[in-house]
Amino acid sequence: MRRWGGNQLYTMASIMAHNLTRELQMAARPKEKGTTEKRAPLWRFDELQTLRHLIIQRAGRLTSPKNQLTLTLNGNESVQRDFFMFLDAFNKAA
């Protein structure tokens, strides 16, 4: 157990991150397909790396207009749409 504890913890953390990412995408997006005989997936899933680039690794600045901390990003509409889509999914889950 002493040698495998770290590996087991890392594996469980990876599994939880994968499952949470899938659940978030399923909550944020509508189903793209109906059920099929061959059991094709109902949603189109992005890879974790893609989501990390789209949401987490964004250039932004924390500003405090009127003494309220605000994340300021560029004016790209698709980025804004993605942020609000995932924020809505988080709010529904909470």
N, CA, C and O atoms as a Tinker XYZ file with bonds, in Angstrom:
   376  protein
     1  N      0.816000   -1.193000    0.000000    73     2
     2  CA     0.000000    0.000000    0.000000    64     1     3
     3  C      0.862000    1.259000    0.000000    63     2     4     5
     4  O      0.477000    2.279000   -0.572000    81     3
     5  N      2.031000    1.187000    0.644000    73     3     6
     6  CA     2.875000    2.371000    0.728000    64     5     7
     7  C      3.368000    2.828000   -0.642000    63     6     8     9
     8  O      3.547000    4.025000   -0.869000    81     7
     9  N      3.586000    1.890000   -1.546000    73     7    10
    10  CA     4.126000    2.261000   -2.844000    64     9    11
    11  C      3.028000    2.657000   -3.826000    63    10    12    13
    12  O      3.282000    3.408000   -4.767000    81    11
    13  N      1.841000    2.172000   -3.621000    73    11    14
    14  CA     0.777000    2.393000   -4.597000    64    13    15
    15  C     -0.191000    3.483000   -4.189000    63    14    16    17
    16  O     -1.053000    3.861000   -4.984000    81    15
    17  N     -0.079000    3.993000   -2.994000    73    15    18
    18  CA    -1.025000    5.000000   -2.512000    64    17    19
    19  C     -1.068000    6.243000   -3.390000    63    18    20    21
    20  O     -2.147000    6.740000   -3.713000    81    19
    21  N      0.103000    6.746000   -3.777000    73    19    22
    22  CA     0.155000    7.932000   -4.634000    64    21    23
    23  C     -0.437000    7.672000   -6.008000    63    22    24    25
    24  O     -1.154000    8.510000   -6.554000    81    23
    25  N     -0.132000    6.501000   -6.567000    73    23    26
    26  CA    -0.679000    6.150000   -7.872000    64    25    27
    27  C     -2.196000    6.000000   -7.821000    63    26    28    29
    28  O     -2.899000    6.422000   -8.740000    81    27
    29  N     -2.694000    5.403000   -6.752000    73    27    30
    30  CA    -4.131000    5.242000   -6.619000    64    29    31
    31  C     -4.822000    6.591000   -6.465000    63    30    32    33
    32  O     -5.885000    6.815000   -7.045000    81    31
    33  N     -4.229000    7.482000   -5.695000    73    31    34
    34  CA    -4.801000    8.810000   -5.513000    64    33    35
    35  C     -4.824000    9.575000   -6.828000    63    34    36    37
    36  O     -5.823000   10.214000   -7.157000    81    35
    37  N     -3.735000    9.514000   -7.579000    73    35    38
    38  CA    -3.663000   10.191000   -8.873000    64    37    39
    39  C     -4.710000    9.624000   -9.841000    63    38    40    41
    40  O     -5.365000   10.377000  -10.562000    81    39
    41  N     -4.860000    8.315000   -9.854000    73    39    42
    42  CA    -5.835000    7.680000  -10.743000    64    41    43
    43  C     -7.250000    8.087000  -10.375000    63    42    44    45
    44  O     -8.053000    8.395000  -11.256000    81    43
    45  N     -7.567000    8.093000   -9.095000    73    43    46
    46  CA    -8.911000    8.488000   -8.666000    64    45    47
    47  C     -9.184000    9.960000   -8.963000    63    46    48    49
    48  O    -10.302000   10.313000   -9.338000    81    47
    49  N     -8.187000   10.820000   -8.802000    73    47    50
    50  CA    -8.359000   12.240000   -9.129000    64    49    51
    51  C     -8.591000   12.421000  -10.628000    63    50    52    53
    52  O     -9.398000   13.255000  -11.039000    81    51
    53  N     -7.884000   11.643000  -11.441000    73    51    54
    54  CA    -8.074000   11.713000  -12.895000    64    53    55
    55  C     -9.463000   11.239000  -13.298000    63    54    56    57
    56  O    -10.099000   11.831000  -14.170000    81    55
    57  N     -9.927000   10.184000  -12.669000    73    55    58
    58  CA   -11.266000    9.663000  -12.965000    64    57    59
    59  C    -12.329000   10.688000  -12.576000    63    58    60    61
    60  O    -13.281000   10.910000  -13.324000    81    59
    61  N    -12.170000   11.306000  -11.419000    73    59    62
    62  CA   -13.143000   12.305000  -10.985000    64    61    63
    63  C    -13.134000   13.529000  -11.893000    63    62    64    65
    64  O    -14.194000   14.074000  -12.202000    81    63
    65  N    -11.954000   13.968000  -12.325000    73    63    66
    66  CA   -11.876000   15.106000  -13.241000    64    65    67
    67  C    -12.552000   14.773000  -14.568000    63    66    68    69
    68  O    -13.270000   15.603000  -15.126000    81    67
    69  N    -12.329000   13.581000  -15.064000    73    67    70
    70  CA   -12.957000   13.147000  -16.317000    64    69    71
    71  C    -14.480000   13.136000  -16.177000    63    70    72    73
    72  O    -15.194000   13.669000  -17.027000    81    71
    73  N    -14.970000   12.522000  -15.096000    73    71    74
    74  CA   -16.414000   12.420000  -14.900000    64    73    75
    75  C    -17.063000   13.782000  -14.702000    63    74    76    77
    76  O    -18.145000   14.031000  -15.234000    81    75
    77  N    -16.422000   14.667000  -13.946000    73    75    78
    78  CA   -16.970000   16.004000  -13.741000    64    77    79
    79  C    -17.000000   16.806000  -15.036000    63    78    80    81
    80  O    -17.938000   17.562000  -15.285000    81    79
    81  N    -15.972000   16.637000  -15.854000    73    79    82
    82  CA   -15.938000   17.329000  -17.140000    64    81    83
    83  C    -17.059000   16.843000  -18.045000    63    82    84    85
    84  O    -17.717000   17.648000  -18.704000    81    83
    85  N    -17.279000   15.552000  -18.083000    73    83    86
    86  CA   -18.365000   15.003000  -18.904000    64    85    87
    87  C    -19.726000   15.473000  -18.401000    63    86    88    89
    88  O    -20.585000   15.864000  -19.192000    81    87
    89  N    -19.918000   15.435000  -17.082000    73    87    90
    90  CA   -21.195000   15.872000  -16.514000    64    89    91
    91  C    -21.455000   17.345000  -16.812000    63    90    92    93
    92  O    -22.584000   17.727000  -17.122000    81    91
    93  N    -20.417000   18.171000  -16.718000    73    91    94
    94  CA   -20.561000   19.593000  -17.017000    64    93    95
    95  C    -20.959000   19.799000  -18.471000    63    94    96    97
    96  O    -21.842000   20.606000  -18.764000    81    95
    97  N    -20.323000   19.084000  -19.376000    73    95    98
    98  CA   -20.658000   19.223000  -20.788000    64    97    99
    99  C    -22.070000   18.726000  -21.076000    63    98   100   101
   100  O    -22.773000   19.302000  -21.906000    81    99
   101  N    -22.487000   17.664000  -20.399000    73    99   102
   102  CA   -23.839000   17.144000  -20.609000    64   101   103
   103  C    -24.887000   18.116000  -20.058000    63   102   104   105
   104  O    -25.971000   18.244000  -20.628000    81   103
   105  N    -24.574000   18.794000  -18.966000    73   103   106
   106  CA   -25.514000   19.753000  -18.397000    64   105   107
   107  C    -25.579000   21.041000  -19.206000    63   106   108   109
   108  O    -26.619000   21.698000  -19.256000    81   107
   109  N    -24.458000   21.402000  -19.841000    73   107   110
   110  CA   -24.393000   22.675000  -20.554000    64   109   111
   111  C    -24.932000   22.594000  -21.979000    63   110   112   113
   112  O    -25.405000   23.597000  -22.513000    81   111
   113  N    -24.869000   21.442000  -22.591000    73   111   114
   114  CA   -25.253000   21.326000  -23.996000    64   113   115
   115  C    -26.438000   20.392000  -24.158000    63   114   116   117
   116  O    -26.590000   19.430000  -23.405000    81   115
   117  N    -27.285000   20.684000  -25.154000    73   115   118
   118  CA   -28.393000   19.758000  -25.422000    64   117   119
   119  C    -27.882000   18.505000  -26.133000    63   118   120   121
   120  O    -26.783000   18.492000  -26.686000    81   119
   121  N    -28.694000   17.464000  -26.107000    73   119   122
   122  CA   -28.331000   16.233000  -26.823000    64   121   123
   123  C    -28.286000   16.527000  -28.316000    63   122   124   125
   124  O    -29.111000   17.276000  -28.840000    81   123
   125  N    -27.320000   15.933000  -28.988000    73   123   126
   126  CA   -27.192000   16.149000  -30.421000    64   125   127
   127  C    -27.869000   15.054000  -31.234000    63   126   128   129
   128  O    -28.192000   15.259000  -32.404000    81   127
   129  N    -28.083000   13.901000  -30.624000    73   127   130
   130  CA   -28.661000   12.773000  -31.338000    64   129   131
   131  C    -29.692000   12.093000  -30.450000    63   130   132   133
   132  O    -29.740000   12.304000  -29.239000    81   131
   133  N    -30.500000   11.282000  -31.081000    73   131   134
   134  CA   -31.376000   10.415000  -30.322000    64   133   135
   135  C    -30.686000    9.091000  -30.089000    63   134   136   137
   136  O    -29.559000    8.884000  -30.538000    81   135
   137  N    -31.342000    8.209000  -29.402000    73   135   138
   138  CA   -30.741000    6.901000  -29.174000    64   137   139
   139  C    -30.716000    6.116000  -30.482000    63   138   140   141
   140  O    -31.629000    6.208000  -31.302000    81   139
   141  N    -29.664000    5.354000  -30.650000    73   139   142
   142  CA   -29.502000    4.554000  -31.859000    64   141   143
   143  C    -29.284000    3.095000  -31.485000    63   142   144   145
   144  O    -29.009000    2.760000  -30.333000    81   143
   145  N    -29.413000    2.255000  -32.476000    73   143   146
   146  CA   -29.237000    0.829000  -32.250000    64   145   147
   147  C    -27.805000    0.491000  -31.830000    63   146   148   149
   148  O    -27.579000   -0.414000  -31.027000    81   147
   149  N    -26.845000    1.230000  -32.385000    73   147   150
   150  CA   -25.435000    0.962000  -32.077000    64   149   151
   151  C    -24.956000    1.738000  -30.849000    63   150   152   153
   152  O    -23.769000    1.709000  -30.524000    81   151
   153  N    -25.856000    2.421000  -30.174000    73   151   154
   154  CA   -25.570000    3.145000  -28.941000    64   153   155
   155  C    -24.498000    4.211000  -29.119000    63   154   156   157
   156  O    -23.551000    4.294000  -28.336000    81   155
   157  N    -24.657000    5.021000  -30.152000    73   155   158
   158  CA   -23.748000    6.145000  -30.370000    64   157   159
   159  C    -23.954000    7.167000  -29.246000    63   158   160   161
   160  O    -25.047000    7.249000  -28.687000    81   159
   161  N    -22.930000    7.939000  -28.912000    73   159   162
   162  CA   -23.087000    8.909000  -27.826000    64   161   163
   163  C    -24.118000    9.977000  -28.180000    63   162   164   165
   164  O    -24.244000   10.377000  -29.337000    81   163
   165  N    -24.847000   10.428000  -27.172000    73   163   166
   166  CA   -25.884000   11.425000  -27.391000    64   165   167
   167  C    -25.329000   12.841000  -27.438000    63   166   168   169
   168  O    -25.968000   13.737000  -27.990000    81   167
   169  N    -24.164000   13.049000  -26.874000    73   167   170
   170  CA   -23.537000   14.355000  -26.846000    64   169   171
   171  C    -22.202000   14.306000  -27.586000    63   170   172   173
   172  O    -21.593000   13.247000  -27.732000    81   171
   173  N    -21.768000   15.462000  -28.043000    73   171   174
   174  CA   -20.421000   15.603000  -28.593000    64   173   175
   175  C    -19.565000   16.170000  -27.459000    63   174   176   177
   176  O    -19.818000   17.271000  -26.970000    81   175
   177  N    -18.566000   15.419000  -27.054000    73   175   178
   178  CA   -17.724000   15.830000  -25.933000    64   177   179
   179  C    -16.418000   16.416000  -26.443000    63   178   180   181
   180  O    -15.806000   15.894000  -27.375000    81   179
   181  N    -16.000000   17.519000  -25.810000    73   179   182
   182  CA   -14.681000   18.084000  -26.065000    64   181   183
   183  C    -13.692000   17.421000  -25.127000    63   182   184   185
   184  O    -14.057000   16.944000  -24.053000    81   183
   185  N    -12.445000   17.397000  -25.542000    73   183   186
   186  CA   -11.408000   16.859000  -24.670000    64   185   187
   187  C    -11.138000   17.840000  -23.541000    63   186   188   189
   188  O    -11.417000   19.032000  -23.665000    81   187
   189  N    -10.605000   17.347000  -22.461000    73   187   190
   190  CA   -10.300000   18.189000  -21.313000    64   189   191
   191  C     -9.297000   19.272000  -21.692000    63   190   192   193
   192  O     -9.391000   20.401000  -21.212000    81   191
   193  N     -8.354000   18.938000  -22.537000    73   191   194
   194  CA    -7.368000   19.921000  -22.983000    64   193   195
   195  C     -8.040000   21.053000  -23.757000    63   194   196   197
   196  O     -7.665000   22.215000  -23.596000    81   195
   197  N     -9.019000   20.733000  -24.588000    73   195   198
   198  CA    -9.731000   21.750000  -25.349000    64   197   199
   199  C    -10.497000   22.678000  -24.414000    63   198   200   201
   200  O    -10.468000   23.895000  -24.592000    81   199
   201  N    -11.177000   22.123000  -23.427000    73   199   202
   202  CA   -11.900000   22.953000  -22.465000    64   201   203
   203  C    -10.947000   23.822000  -21.659000    63   202   204   205
   204  O    -11.253000   24.976000  -21.359000    81   203
   205  N     -9.808000   23.276000  -21.313000    73   203   206
   206  CA    -8.816000   24.048000  -20.563000    64   205   207
   207  C     -8.360000   25.254000  -21.378000    63   206   208   209
   208  O     -8.213000   26.350000  -20.837000    81   207
   209  N     -8.135000   25.056000  -22.685000    73   207   210
   210  CA    -7.716000   26.168000  -23.542000    64   209   211
   211  C     -8.843000   27.176000  -23.736000    63   210   212   213
   212  O     -8.591000   28.380000  -23.780000    81   211
   213  N    -10.083000   26.703000  -23.852000    73   211   214
   214  CA   -11.209000   27.593000  -24.101000    64   213   215
   215  C    -11.597000   28.417000  -22.875000    63   214   216   217
   216  O    -11.978000   29.580000  -23.005000    81   215
   217  N    -11.502000   27.828000  -21.699000    73   215   218
   218  CA   -12.055000   28.487000  -20.521000    64   217   219
   219  C    -10.988000   28.932000  -19.521000    63   218   220   221
   220  O    -10.975000   30.089000  -19.099000    81   219
   221  N    -10.105000   28.028000  -19.146000    73   219   222
   222  CA    -9.185000   28.328000  -18.046000    64   221   223
   223  C     -7.978000   29.148000  -18.515000    63   222   224   225
   224  O     -7.590000   30.105000  -17.845000    81   223
   225  N     -7.392000   28.793000  -19.637000    73   223   226
   226  CA    -6.179000   29.465000  -20.088000    64   225   227
   227  C     -6.504000   30.652000  -20.988000    63   226   228   229
   228  O     -5.911000   30.799000  -22.056000    81   227
   229  N     -7.421000   31.481000  -20.574000    73   227   230
   230  CA    -7.823000   32.673000  -21.305000    64   229   231
   231  C     -7.069000   33.866000  -20.766000    63   230   232   233
   232  O     -6.839000   33.981000  -19.562000    81   231
   233  N     -6.683000   34.759000  -21.670000    73   231   234
   234  CA    -6.061000   36.001000  -21.233000    64   233   235
   235  C     -7.156000   36.903000  -20.671000    63   234   236   237
   236  O     -8.168000   37.151000  -21.326000    81   235
   237  N     -6.947000   37.374000  -19.489000    73   235   238
   238  CA    -7.928000   38.242000  -18.855000    64   237   239
   239  C     -7.263000   39.052000  -17.767000    63   238   240   241
   240  O     -6.085000   38.872000  -17.460000    81   239
   241  N     -8.036000   39.942000  -17.194000    73   239   242
   242  CA    -7.500000   40.802000  -16.148000    64   241   243
   243  C     -8.550000   40.946000  -15.060000    63   242   244   245
   244  O     -9.729000   41.155000  -15.346000    81   243
   245  N     -8.119000   40.835000  -13.819000    73   243   246
   246  CA    -9.010000   41.095000  -12.698000    64   245   247
   247  C     -9.002000   42.592000  -12.417000    63   246   248   249
   248  O     -7.960000   43.167000  -12.104000    81   247
   249  N    -10.159000   43.212000  -12.529000    73   247   250
   250  CA   -10.299000   44.636000  -12.263000    64   249   251
   251  C    -11.300000   44.815000  -11.130000    63   250   252   253
   252  O    -12.026000   43.887000  -10.771000    81   251
   253  N    -11.328000   46.015000  -10.575000    73   251   254
   254  CA   -12.282000   46.265000   -9.490000    64   253   255
   255  C    -13.004000   47.592000   -9.707000    63   254   256   257
   256  O    -12.776000   48.549000   -8.967000    81   255
   257  N    -13.871000   47.656000  -10.715000    73   255   258
   258  CA   -14.671000   48.874000  -10.856000    64   257   259
   259  C    -15.717000   48.934000   -9.733000    63   258   260   261
   260  O    -16.363000   47.933000   -9.422000    81   259
   261  N    -15.870000   50.108000   -9.140000    73   259   262
   262  CA   -16.809000   50.315000   -8.025000    64   261   263
   263  C    -16.541000   49.327000   -6.882000    63   262   264   265
   264  O    -17.468000   48.883000   -6.203000    81   263
   265  N    -15.274000   48.994000   -6.682000    73   263   266
   266  CA   -14.831000   48.090000   -5.608000    64   265   267
   267  C    -15.485000   46.715000   -5.648000    63   266   268   269
   268  O    -15.692000   46.096000   -4.604000    81   267
   269  N    -15.808000   46.237000   -6.835000    73   267   270
   270  CA   -16.327000   44.874000   -7.001000    64   269   271
   271  C    -15.400000   44.153000   -7.970000    63   270   272   273
   272  O    -15.237000   44.569000   -9.117000    81   271
   273  N    -14.787000   43.051000   -7.488000    73   271   274
   274  CA   -13.827000   42.311000   -8.287000    64   273   275
   275  C    -14.505000   41.713000   -9.522000    63   274   276   277
   276  O    -15.523000   41.031000   -9.410000    81   275
   277  N    -13.933000   41.975000  -10.696000    73   275   278
   278  CA   -14.534000   41.556000  -11.963000    64   277   279
   279  C    -13.454000   40.977000  -12.866000    63   278   280   281
   280  O    -12.350000   41.514000  -12.951000    81   279
   281  N    -13.777000   39.881000  -13.537000    73   279   282
   282  CA   -12.885000   39.304000  -14.537000    64   281   283
   283  C    -13.195000   39.960000  -15.865000    63   282   284   285
   284  O    -14.323000   39.876000  -16.351000    81   283
   285  N    -12.211000   40.612000  -16.457000    73   283   286
   286  CA   -12.384000   41.313000  -17.718000    64   285   287
   287  C    -11.672000   40.536000  -18.816000    63   286   288   289
   288  O    -10.474000   40.270000  -18.722000    81   287
   289  N    -12.417000   40.173000  -19.858000    73   287   290
   290  CA   -11.874000   39.459000  -21.011000    64   289   291
   291  C    -12.065000   40.306000  -22.254000    63   290   292   293
   292  O    -12.646000   41.389000  -22.195000    81   291
   293  N    -11.568000   39.803000  -23.390000    73   291   294
   294  CA   -11.774000   40.523000  -24.632000    64   293   295
   295  C    -13.243000   40.443000  -25.036000    63   294   296   297
   296  O    -14.007000   39.692000  -24.430000    81   295
   297  N    -13.646000   41.199000  -26.039000    73   295   298
   298  CA   -15.047000   41.292000  -26.437000    64   297   299
   299  C    -15.492000   40.230000  -27.416000    63   298   300   301
   300  O    -16.442000   40.464000  -28.163000    81   299
   301  N    -14.855000   39.076000  -27.450000    73   299   302
   302  CA   -15.210000   38.005000  -28.371000    64   301   303
   303  C    -16.540000   37.380000  -27.953000    63   302   304   305
   304  O    -16.675000   36.893000  -26.830000    81   303
   305  N    -17.517000   37.393000  -28.855000    73   303   306
   306  CA   -18.854000   36.886000  -28.516000    64   305   307
   307  C    -18.877000   35.374000  -28.282000    63   306   308   309
   308  O    -19.625000   34.891000  -27.431000    81   307
   309  N    -18.072000   34.633000  -29.021000    73   307   310
   310  CA   -18.077000   33.181000  -28.831000    64   309   311
   311  C    -17.490000   32.799000  -27.474000    63   310   312   313
   312  O    -17.951000   31.847000  -26.843000    81   311
   313  N    -16.477000   33.538000  -27.025000    73   311   314
   314  CA   -15.904000   33.288000  -25.699000    64   313   315
   315  C    -16.939000   33.604000  -24.625000    63   314   316   317
   316  O    -17.092000   32.852000  -23.662000    81   315
   317  N    -17.643000   34.709000  -24.791000    73   315   318
   318  CA   -18.681000   35.093000  -23.835000    64   317   319
   319  C    -19.789000   34.042000  -23.792000    63   318   320   321
   320  O    -20.272000   33.686000  -22.718000    81   319
   321  N    -20.182000   33.554000  -24.949000    73   319   322
   322  CA   -21.227000   32.527000  -25.013000    64   321   323
   323  C    -20.789000   31.253000  -24.296000    63   322   324   325
   324  O    -21.567000   30.658000  -23.550000    81   323
   325  N    -19.536000   30.833000  -24.524000    73   323   326
   326  CA   -19.021000   29.631000  -23.860000    64   325   327
   327  C    -18.975000   29.805000  -22.343000    63   326   328   329
   328  O    -19.364000   28.902000  -21.602000    81   327
   329  N    -18.502000   30.964000  -21.879000    73   327   330
   330  CA   -18.443000   31.205000  -20.446000    64   329   331
   331  C    -19.823000   31.137000  -19.824000    63   330   332   333
   332  O    -20.015000   30.463000  -18.812000    81   331
   333  N    -20.788000   31.827000  -20.420000    73   331   334
   334  CA   -22.134000   31.843000  -19.850000    64   333   335
   335  C    -22.800000   30.478000  -19.927000    63   334   336   337
   336  O    -23.580000   30.122000  -19.044000    81   335
   337  N    -22.504000   29.709000  -20.971000    73   335   338
   338  CA   -23.079000   28.370000  -21.085000    64   337   339
   339  C    -22.621000   27.495000  -19.918000    63   338   340   341
   340  O    -23.430000   26.806000  -19.298000    81   339
   341  N    -21.321000   27.527000  -19.623000    73   339   342
   342  CA   -20.805000   26.712000  -18.533000    64   341   343
   343  C    -21.177000   27.285000  -17.162000    63   342   344   345
   344  O    -21.395000   26.524000  -16.220000    81   343
   345  N    -21.251000   28.601000  -17.038000    73   343   346
   346  CA   -21.685000   29.195000  -15.765000    64   345   347
   347  C    -23.137000   28.835000  -15.461000    63   346   348   349
   348  O    -23.480000   28.555000  -14.312000    81   347
   349  N    -23.981000   28.840000  -16.474000    73   347   350
   350  CA   -25.372000   28.427000  -16.274000    64   349   351
   351  C    -25.458000   26.975000  -15.833000    63   350   352   353
   352  O    -26.259000   26.628000  -14.965000    81   351
   353  N    -24.628000   26.124000  -16.436000    73   351   354
   354  CA   -24.609000   24.713000  -16.038000    64   353   355
   355  C    -24.146000   24.559000  -14.598000    63   354   356   357
   356  O    -24.680000   23.727000  -13.864000    81   355
   357  N    -23.154000   25.351000  -14.180000    73   355   358
   358  CA   -22.704000   25.311000  -12.793000    64   357   359
   359  C    -23.816000   25.757000  -11.851000    63   358   360   361
   360  O    -24.031000   25.142000  -10.806000    81   359
   361  N    -24.524000   26.825000  -12.218000    73   359   362
   362  CA   -25.597000   27.328000  -11.363000    64   361   363
   363  C    -26.738000   26.326000  -11.248000    63   362   364   365
   364  O    -27.328000   26.194000  -10.176000    81   363
   365  N    -27.059000   25.620000  -12.322000    73   363   366
   366  CA   -28.109000   24.614000  -12.269000    64   365   367
   367  C    -27.695000   23.445000  -11.382000    63   366   368   369
   368  O    -28.526000   22.864000  -10.683000    81   367
   369  N    -26.398000   23.101000  -11.413000    73   367   370
   370  CA   -25.914000   21.974000  -10.631000    64   369   371
   371  C    -25.827000   22.311000   -9.135000    63   370   372   373
   372  O    -25.935000   21.428000   -8.284000    81   371
   373  N    -25.633000   23.574000   -8.835000    73   371   374
   374  CA   -25.454000   23.970000   -7.418000    64   373   375
   375  C    -26.738000   24.023000   -6.648000    63   374   376
   376  O    -26.732000   24.338000   -5.458000    81   375
